[in-house]
């Protein structure tokens, strides 16, 4: 029986199209931040350049497609480059600036409104490491979801499982009976990790693993 799943592509642009994460230049032997790239940059969308806000959206869209093929109902908190709060609320950038809406509130309310069984916030990591991590908020339900996704990323894509840990992110709390997770797929400042997300093929491979982990978890309840 299909489940109702909400996927949250992490980050996104807020007021005046300012992004939460910089553009990464992956053309050399290291992945480095492009200067002054917290706003839309001429290199956005070019081969070998990666922005987490765009990358997480592409991953989430592919994961959603895979899960729908398995019979699940899937909703995304955003379908463009805007921050989820702007996308879900329909507010303009000026309204966002005046009211300072928090993404986590809109995302949790949206998840509740869909009577979702599972919530996953999709991210890519930074800080010089490698591999995949996942975080749960409060119950064993979240632990099992995290383990299922990271194990599939390890088995199918070859990513090291960096850690599965408890972290009380506001976005994960008090929804879906604790069947929630924040997934860091890999490190976008690691030139080996990020190669997976610099092509449509790589994104599909990561997405297949994530969707497989979520689908296997849906068979447990």
QUINORUR-V942471 format. One record per residue. RES is the residue in three letters. PSI is psi in whole degrees, 0 to 359 (none if undefined). Layout:
RES;PSI + RES;PSI
This chain:
UNK;130 + UNK;150 + UNK;165 + UNK;122 + UNK;132 + UNK;125 + UNK;134 + UNK;105 + UNK;113 + UNK;146 + UNK;212 + UNK;162 + UNK;145 + UNK;225 + UNK;141 + UNK;30 + UNK;38 + UNK;130 + UNK;157 + UNK;337 + UNK;149 + UNK;165 + UNK;139 + UNK;131 + UNK;112 + UNK;26 + UNK;340 + UNK;205 + UNK;355 + UNK;151 + UNK;120 + UNK;152 + UNK;137 + UNK;128 + UNK;143 + UNK;40 + UNK;20 + UNK;354 + UNK;169 + UNK;132 + UNK;149 + UNK;335 + UNK;355 + UNK;131 + UNK;351 + UNK;154 + UNK;142 + UNK;18 + UNK;139 + UNK;133 + UNK;130 + UNK;319 + UNK;320 + UNK;319 + UNK;316 + UNK;327 + UNK;315 + UNK;317 + UNK;312 + UNK;320 + UNK;320 + UNK;320 + UNK;317 + UNK;316 + UNK;317 + UNK;316 + UNK;324 + UNK;326 + UNK;336 + UNK;2 + UNK;9 + UNK;155 + UNK;123 + UNK;135 + UNK;144 + UNK;143 + UNK;344 + UNK;150 + UNK;13 + UNK;192 + UNK;356 + UNK;153 + UNK;145 + UNK;324 + UNK;320 + UNK;317 + UNK;315 + UNK;325 + UNK;334 + UNK;6 + UNK;150 + UNK;169 + UNK;324 + UNK;319 + UNK;320 + UNK;313 + UNK;321 + UNK;320 + UNK;343 + UNK;49 + UNK;141 + UNK;132 + UNK;317 + UNK;325 + UNK;312 + UNK;322 + UNK;316 + UNK;318 + UNK;320 + UNK;316 + UNK;316 + UNK;319 + UNK;336 + UNK;0 + UNK;45 + UNK;146 + UNK;331 + UNK;141 + UNK;130 + UNK;125 + UNK;123 + UNK;129 + UNK;170 + UNK;151 + UNK;173 + UNK;166 + UNK;10 + UNK;5 + UNK;197 + UNK;155 + UNK;187 + UNK;146 + UNK;157 + UNK;148 + UNK;140 + UNK;165 + UNK;312 + UNK;330 + UNK;162 + UNK;336 + UNK;316 + UNK;324 + UNK;312 + UNK;322 + UNK;314 + UNK;315 + UNK;322 + UNK;316 + UNK;313 + UNK;325 + UNK;320 + UNK;323 + UNK;326 + UNK;311 + UNK;320 + UNK;326 + UNK;341 + UNK;16 + UNK;141 + UNK;137 + UNK;106 + UNK;308 + UNK;155 + UNK;120 + UNK;160 + UNK;132 + UNK;121 + UNK;60 + UNK;136 + UNK;325 + UNK;338 + UNK;350 + UNK;143 + UNK;30 + UNK;154 + UNK;28 + UNK;33 + UNK;2 + UNK;66 + UNK;154 + UNK;148 + UNK;117 + UNK;125 + UNK;103 + UNK;316 + UNK;188 + UNK;121 + UNK;358 + UNK;12 + UNK;118 + UNK;332 + UNK;314 + UNK;311 + UNK;343 + UNK;330 + UNK;331 + UNK;10 + UNK;5 + UNK;155 + UNK;323 + UNK;314 + UNK;318 + UNK;318 + UNK;321 + UNK;316 + UNK;315 + UNK;320 + UNK;319 + UNK;315 + UNK;314 + UNK;323 + UNK;318 + UNK;318 + UNK;315 + UNK;315 + UNK;322 + UNK;325 + UNK;339 + UNK;356 + UNK;356 + UNK;none
